[in-house]
Amino acid sequence: MENTEYIEFNNGIYPCPLCIAVGKDWNNPDFDEDCNREFEKTTQAYTFDTTSKEIGKCVLIRFRSKKDMTGDIMAHEALHATVFILDYICSGVSANNSEPAAYLLQWVYSCCEKVKLGKAEE
């Protein structure tokens, strides 16, 4: 059976949902084709600025497995997701304007942690 499951998070501030999927065999035709690519041998995760037929514009983080959801990897992907979400609202990060990005990054990381620990609602 094909793994098509993902968990969608909305924070109520930014209009771009965050989706998280786990599994190297994940394939969901509702998302852009690039999101369904196979993992390279040394890759633990990918983050995509994408669209879904079901939810529209979103950011998708795919992890190869829960084992690959280490703090380092989740932080790395959380930064990519943060930049994509901020770009979507035409905002950015600078030394003088980093607080919104810091809070958003914290939220994205927290979402990853919930998925890793099985505490996220589907």
C-alpha positions as CSV (number, residue, x, y, z in Angstrom):
1,M,0.0,0.0,0.0
2,E,1.3,3.4,-1.0
3,N,2.1,5.9,1.8
4,T,0.3,9.1,1.1
5,E,-0.2,10.5,4.6
6,Y,0.9,13.8,5.8
7,I,0.1,16.1,8.7
8,E,-1.0,19.7,8.1
9,F,-0.3,22.5,10.5
10,N,-1.7,26.0,10.5
11,N,-0.4,28.6,12.9
12,G,-3.2,31.2,12.5
13,I,-0.7,34.0,11.5
14,Y,0.8,33.0,8.2
15,P,-1.5,32.0,5.3
16,C,0.8,29.2,4.1
17,P,0.2,25.8,5.8
18,L,3.1,23.5,6.8
19,C,2.8,19.8,5.8
20,I,5.0,17.1,7.2
21,A,5.3,13.6,5.7
22,V,7.5,10.7,6.9
23,G,8.6,7.7,4.9
24,K,11.0,7.1,2.1
25,D,8.2,5.5,0.1
26,W,5.9,8.5,0.5
27,N,4.1,9.4,-2.7
28,N,1.0,11.6,-2.9
29,P,-0.2,12.7,-6.3
30,D,-2.1,15.7,-4.8
31,F,1.3,17.4,-4.5
32,D,3.6,18.7,-7.2
33,E,5.6,15.9,-8.9
34,D,8.9,17.1,-7.6
35,C,7.7,16.4,-4.0
36,N,7.3,12.7,-4.8
37,R,10.9,12.1,-5.9
38,E,12.9,9.3,-4.4
39,F,15.4,10.0,-1.6
40,E,19.1,10.0,-2.6
41,K,21.2,7.7,-0.5
42,T,22.6,10.4,1.8
43,T,19.5,12.5,2.0
44,Q,17.4,12.4,5.2
45,A,14.9,15.1,4.3
46,Y,13.6,17.5,1.7
47,T,11.6,20.8,2.1
48,F,9.4,22.0,-0.8
49,D,7.7,25.2,-1.6
50,T,4.8,23.7,-3.3
51,T,1.0,23.3,-3.9
52,S,-1.4,20.6,-3.1
53,K,-4.7,20.0,-4.9
54,E,-6.4,19.6,-1.6
55,I,-5.0,22.6,0.4
56,G,-3.4,24.9,-2.2
57,K,-0.1,26.7,-1.5
58,C,1.9,25.1,1.2
59,V,5.4,24.1,2.4
60,L,6.1,20.4,2.6
61,I,8.8,18.8,4.7
62,R,9.5,15.1,3.9
63,F,11.6,13.0,6.2
64,R,13.0,9.6,5.1
65,S,12.0,8.1,8.5
66,K,11.4,9.1,12.1
67,K,14.9,7.9,12.8
68,D,16.2,10.6,10.5
69,M,14.3,13.3,12.4
70,T,17.3,14.3,14.5
71,G,17.5,17.8,16.0
72,D,20.1,18.8,13.5
73,I,18.0,17.7,10.5
74,M,14.8,19.2,11.9
75,A,16.5,22.5,12.5
76,H,18.0,22.5,9.0
77,E,14.6,21.8,7.3
78,A,12.8,24.2,9.7
79,L,15.0,27.0,8.4
80,H,14.2,26.2,4.8
81,A,10.5,26.1,5.6
82,T,10.7,29.4,7.4
83,V,12.3,31.1,4.5
84,F,9.7,29.7,2.1
85,I,6.8,30.8,4.3
86,L,8.3,34.3,4.7
87,D,9.0,34.5,1.0
88,Y,5.3,33.7,0.3
89,I,4.2,36.8,2.2
90,C,7.0,38.9,0.7
91,S,8.9,39.2,3.9
92,G,12.5,38.4,4.7
93,V,15.0,38.1,7.4
94,S,17.6,40.7,8.3
95,A,19.6,41.7,11.4
96,N,17.1,44.4,12.1
97,N,14.1,42.2,11.4
98,S,14.7,38.7,12.7
99,E,12.2,38.2,15.5
100,P,9.3,37.1,13.3
101,A,11.5,34.6,11.6
102,A,12.8,33.3,14.9
103,Y,9.3,32.7,16.2
104,L,8.2,31.0,12.9
105,L,11.3,28.8,12.9
106,Q,10.5,27.8,16.5
107,W,7.0,26.9,15.5
108,V,8.1,24.8,12.5
109,Y,10.6,22.9,14.6
110,S,7.9,22.3,17.2
111,C,5.7,20.8,14.5
112,C,8.5,18.5,13.4
113,E,9.0,17.4,17.0
114,K,5.3,16.7,17.4
115,V,5.4,14.4,14.4
116,K,8.5,12.7,15.5
117,L,7.0,12.0,19.0
118,G,3.6,10.9,17.6
119,K,1.9,13.8,19.3
120,A,0.5,15.6,16.2
121,E,-3.1,15.2,15.3
122,E,-3.8,14.0,11.7
